[in-house]
Amino acid sequence: MPRYLSMIRIDENNAPAEGPSPELMQRMGELIEEMTKAGVMLDTAGLKPTAQGVRVRYEGGELSVTDGPFTESKEVVGGYAIVQAKDMAEAVEWTKRFLKVHEAHWTVTCEVREIEEG
């Protein structure tokens, strides 16, 4: 069965300063538990803010390292999920369910891509 990476994109400048509410975390935990029991969820995690990250770039044969935050970025990857689904349509349905656990004041985008095997 194919695996899919869902990259959870957020705008750090417009995300709630207090982070996810306890209710959101409970709903998310329940969905993750359901997905795990169904054999769909392989791995998932949130990421620390870009202020705590580093970018390493290779261009023109040279490496450069830039400490966060990355102010030029509007959307950043705030987390990820790796799911195993029968096809892209099923992976997208699980992703829609994940997005719907968020309150209306959140703006979250998930990019779903199949993982190249072999």
BAFI-3210 file (N, C-alpha, C; in Angstrom, 3 decimals, decimal comma, padded with zeros to 6 digits):
// residues 118
n [1|2|3|4|5|6|7|8|9|10|11|12|13|14|15|16|17|18|19|20|21|22|23|24|25|26|27|28|29|30|31|32|33|34|35|36|37|38|39|40|41|42|43|44|45|46|47|48|49|50|51|52|53|54|55|56|57|58|59|60|61|62|63|64|65|66|67|68|69|70|71|72|73|74|75|76|77|78|79|80|81|82|83|84|85|86|87|88|89|90|91|92|93|94|95|96|97|98|99|100|101|102|103|104|105|106|107|108|109|110|111|112|113|114|115|116|117|118]
n.u [000,847|000,578|002,506|002,025|003,041|002,004|002,360|002,074|001,140|001,524|000,885|003,098|002,990|000,318|-000,783|-002,438|-001,163|-001,066|-001,002|-002,255|-005,521|-006,598|-008,852|-008,657|-006,293|-007,202|-009,185|-007,534|-005,817|-007,651|-008,390|-005,903|-005,442|-007,549|-006,773|-004,347|-005,144|-006,571|-004,549|-003,539|-002,113|001,280|003,347|003,620|004,040|004,395|006,243|008,929|008,969|010,079|011,975|013,610|014,928|017,148|018,352|019,870|021,570|022,390|024,055|025,333|027,637|028,350|027,843|025,501|024,458|021,657|020,290|017,108|014,528|012,682|011,882|011,090|009,392|006,068|004,247|005,023|006,331|004,665|004,291|003,960|002,630|002,812|001,145|-000,447|-002,213|-004,837|-004,946|-004,418|-006,808|-007,941|-005,956|-006,218|-008,807|-008,451|-006,739|-008,419|-010,149|-008,367|-007,817|-010,326|-010,576|-009,549|-010,121|-012,164|-010,625|-008,093|-005,731|-004,819|-002,917|-002,562|-000,220|-000,299|001,604|002,666|004,915|007,913|008,704|011,311]
n.v [-001,178|002,254|004,974|008,191|011,564|014,107|017,418|019,810|022,987|026,202|029,671|031,235|033,824|034,392|032,397|031,210|032,713|031,402|028,835|025,494|024,790|023,093|021,557|021,235|019,738|017,427|016,503|016,109|014,137|012,026|011,530|010,802|008,487|006,890|006,701|005,376|002,908|001,986|001,380|003,263|005,609|006,179|007,778|010,874|014,332|017,519|020,502|022,451|026,083|028,189|029,958|028,486|026,937|025,974|026,761|025,080|025,635|024,802|026,076|026,893|025,403|026,078|026,058|027,392|028,540|029,442|030,903|030,568|032,982|032,579|035,077|035,779|033,842|033,037|030,886|028,070|024,779|023,242|020,858|017,284|014,337|010,883|008,703|005,596|004,556|003,347|004,770|008,036|009,470|008,392|009,125|011,898|012,207|011,450|013,537|015,753|015,273|015,615|018,378|019,438|019,154|021,400|024,660|027,394|029,740|029,037|028,854|026,511|024,588|021,631|019,840|017,089|014,365|011,596|009,156|008,308|005,077|002,660]
n.w [000,000|-000,806|000,637|002,098|002,470|004,468|004,612|006,951|006,768|008,125|008,885|010,668|011,691|011,957|013,455|016,411|019,323|021,744|020,980|020,138|021,403|024,439|023,831|021,054|020,960|022,218|020,405|018,185|019,181|019,531|016,854|015,781|017,252|016,280|013,576|013,863|014,976|012,795|011,117|009,428|010,163|010,278|011,263|013,001|013,837|015,425|014,661|016,010|016,346|013,585|014,504|016,064|014,307|011,566|008,346|005,707|002,818|-000,529|-003,182|-006,314|-005,857|-003,305|000,258|002,554|005,760|007,580|010,402|012,012|012,923|009,822|008,199|005,645|004,824|004,256|004,680|006,648|007,262|009,746|010,893|010,370|008,788|008,222|006,312|005,488|002,817|000,630|-001,729|-003,257|-002,932|-000,578|001,267|001,129|002,149|004,854|005,543|005,250|007,375|009,482|009,207|009,803|012,577|013,689|015,137|013,881|013,729|012,970|010,297|008,167|005,968|004,144|002,372|000,395|-000,530|-002,475|-001,300|-002,768|-003,585|-003,107]
ca.u [000,000|001,418|002,609|001,871|003,507|001,174|003,104|001,100|001,686|000,858|001,498|003,495|002,626|-001,120|-001,215|-002,723|000,051|-001,135|-000,911|-003,506|-006,311|-006,706|-009,914|-008,084|-005,347|-007,981|-009,765|-006,436|-005,390|-008,663|-008,276|-004,639|-005,660|-008,391|-005,965|-003,342|-005,844|-006,977|-003,345|-003,288|-001,089|002,586|004,121|003,174|004,601|004,487|007,620|009,232|008,910|011,250|012,965|014,501|015,429|018,276|018,275|021,142|021,320|023,495|023,835|026,565|028,759|028,626|026,869|025,270|023,615|020,923|019,502|015,743|013,333|012,773|010,838|010,613|008,447|004,711|003,815|006,114|005,881|004,482|004,204|003,847|002,069|003,047|000,018|-000,476|-003,589|-004,949|-004,697|-004,370|-008,137|-008,099|-005,030|-006,811|-009,957|-007,911|-006,193|-009,576|-010,614|-007,391|-008,015|-011,603|-010,524|-009,101|-011,129|-012,304|-009,626|-006,840|-005,547|-003,887|-002,896|-001,789|000,207|-000,218|002,419|003,013|006,328|008,526|009,194|012,446]
ca.v [000,000|003,445|005,879|009,599|012,563|015,302|018,509|020,710|024,336|027,261|030,998|031,463|035,178|034,469|031,277|031,664|032,819|030,406|027,497|024,741|024,713|021,730|020,859|020,860|018,652|016,226|016,031|015,620|012,875|011,008|011,185|010,077|007,142|006,179|006,423|004,375|001,624|001,583|001,040|004,328|006,527|005,577|008,687|012,256|015,199|018,946|020,991|023,667|027,279|028,425|030,695|027,489|026,111|026,390|026,373|024,805|025,796|024,497|026,808|027,246|024,695|026,619|025,840|028,491|028,177|030,594|030,650|031,072|032,694|032,830|036,088|035,875|032,757|033,272|029,612|027,169|023,450|023,241|019,472|016,332|013,011|009,870|007,769|004,523|004,521|002,577|005,670|009,453|009,908|008,041|009,975|013,236|012,155|011,506|014,884|016,631|015,038|016,269|019,829|019,787|019,181|022,740|025,699|028,247|030,822|028,505|028,712|025,397|023,975|020,388|019,369|015,626|013,851|010,187|008,901|007,461|003,811|001,998]
ca.w [000,000|-000,877|001,774|001,740|003,420|004,563|005,228|007,553|006,621|008,875|008,862|012,069|012,112|012,216|014,298|017,779|020,139|022,817|020,384|020,075|022,637|024,969|023,100|019,767|021,206|022,515|019,137|017,355|019,775|019,220|015,436|015,594|017,796|015,307|012,386|014,243|015,092|011,443|010,363|008,453|010,661|010,506|012,092|012,946|014,870|015,187|014,615|016,772|015,496|012,734|015,284|016,650|013,210|010,737|006,939|005,048|001,379|-001,438|-004,433|-007,013|-005,261|-001,968|001,323|003,497|006,896|008,080|011,596|012,002|012,127|008,389|008,054|004,259|004,579|004,723|005,245|006,998|007,665|011,195|011,324|009,270|009,056|007,202|006,345|004,492|002,332|-000,616|-002,850|-002,914|-002,487|000,829|002,030|001,173|003,070|006,221|005,720|005,472|008,751|010,352|009,151|010,419|014,047|014,081|015,289|012,698|013,670|012,420|008,856|008,022|004,642|004,094|001,058|000,460|-001,637|-002,345|-001,062|-003,810|-003,010|-003,768]
c.u [000,895|001,403|002,567|002,392|002,566|001,983|002,094|001,704|000,836|001,580|001,831|003,075|001,152|-001,651|-001,495|-001,461|000,088|-001,044|-002,265|-004,210|-006,305|-007,770|-009,424|-007,136|-006,080|-008,575|-008,691|-005,950|-006,352|-008,580|-007,002|-004,771|-006,500|-007,579|-004,917|-003,977|-006,259|-005,764|-002,959|-002,120|000,205|003,452|003,548|003,840|004,454|005,948|007,751|009,167|010,203|012,332|013,994|015,128|016,621|017,997|019,682|020,855|022,590|023,180|025,186|027,796|029,115|027,494|026,727|024,305|022,989|020,111|018,108|015,625|013,515|011,645|010,305|009,581|007,078|004,195|005,041|005,524|005,857|004,390|004,067|003,104|002,464|001,942|000,188|-001,934|-003,635|-004,667|-004,699|-005,707|-008,348|-007,186|-005,593|-008,003|-009,498|-007,368|-007,318|-010,094|-009,668|-007,625|-009,287|-011,591|-010,092|-010,288|-011,086|-011,227|-008,263|-006,876|-004,442|-004,025|-002,073|-001,475|000,431|000,537|002,732|004,522|006,834|009,112|010,376|013,500]
c.v [001,245|004,253|007,312|010,477|013,750|016,347|019,559|022,103|025,331|028,576|031,323|032,837|035,302|033,302|031,806|031,618|031,760|028,974|026,799|024,700|023,276|020,908|020,386|019,678|017,344|015,647|015,443|014,264|011,742|010,571|010,389|008,655|006,296|005,776|005,351|002,991|001,082|001,191|002,076|005,211|005,769|006,448|010,086|013,045|016,651|019,340|022,246|024,863|027,479|029,209|029,743|026,593|026,728|025,933|026,175|024,797|025,477|025,171|027,164|026,595|025,153|026,294|027,109|027,995|029,450|030,175|031,241|032,257|033,121|033,779|036,191|034,806|033,129|032,003|028,760|025,810|023,438|021,842|018,574|015,092|012,110|008,846|006,723|004,367|003,782|003,438|007,114|009,938|009,589|008,892|011,385|013,258|012,201|012,905|015,879|016,488|015,704|017,779|020,249|019,749|020,553|023,686|026,627|029,327|030,335|028,573|027,680|024,850|022,704|020,066|017,872|015,140|012,386|010,056|007,933|006,226|003,298|002,960]
c.w [000,000|000,429|001,260|002,861|003,346|005,312|005,670|007,569|007,410|008,620|010,313|012,578|012,468|013,037|015,703|018,647|021,234|022,301|020,370|021,437|023,157|024,233|021,735|019,949|021,514|021,232|018,236|017,876|019,476|017,762|015,180|016,124|016,837|014,076|012,670|014,330|013,732|010,588|009,332|008,897|010,939|011,418|011,942|014,057|014,445|015,205|015,463|015,819|014,700|013,468|015,900|015,576|012,498|009,310|006,409|003,555|000,609|-002,763|-005,032|-006,400|-003,859|-001,002|002,144|004,566|007,434|009,296|011,424|012,950|010,675|008,002|006,636|003,932|005,115|005,388|005,519|007,356|009,190|011,767|010,116|009,748|007,896|007,363|005,250|004,092|000,999|-001,846|-002,350|-002,372|-001,008|001,702|002,177|002,126|004,522|006,514|005,969|006,893|009,745|010,368|009,881|011,943|014,560|014,244|014,069|012,604|013,172|010,898|008,681|006,611|004,728|002,642|001,188|-000,770|-001,400|-002,178|-002,120|-003,133|-003,812|-004,073]
res [m|p|r|y|l|s|m|i|r|i|d|e|n|n|a|p|a|e|g|p|s|p|e|l|m|q|r|m|g|e|l|i|e|e|m|t|k|a|g|v|m|l|d|t|a|g|l|k|p|t|a|q|g|v|r|v|r|y|e|g|g|e|l|s|v|t|d|g|p|f|t|e|s|k|e|v|v|g|g|y|a|i|v|q|a|k|d|m|a|e|a|v|e|w|t|k|r|f|l|k|v|h|e|a|h|w|t|v|t|c|e|v|r|e|i|e|e|g]
***
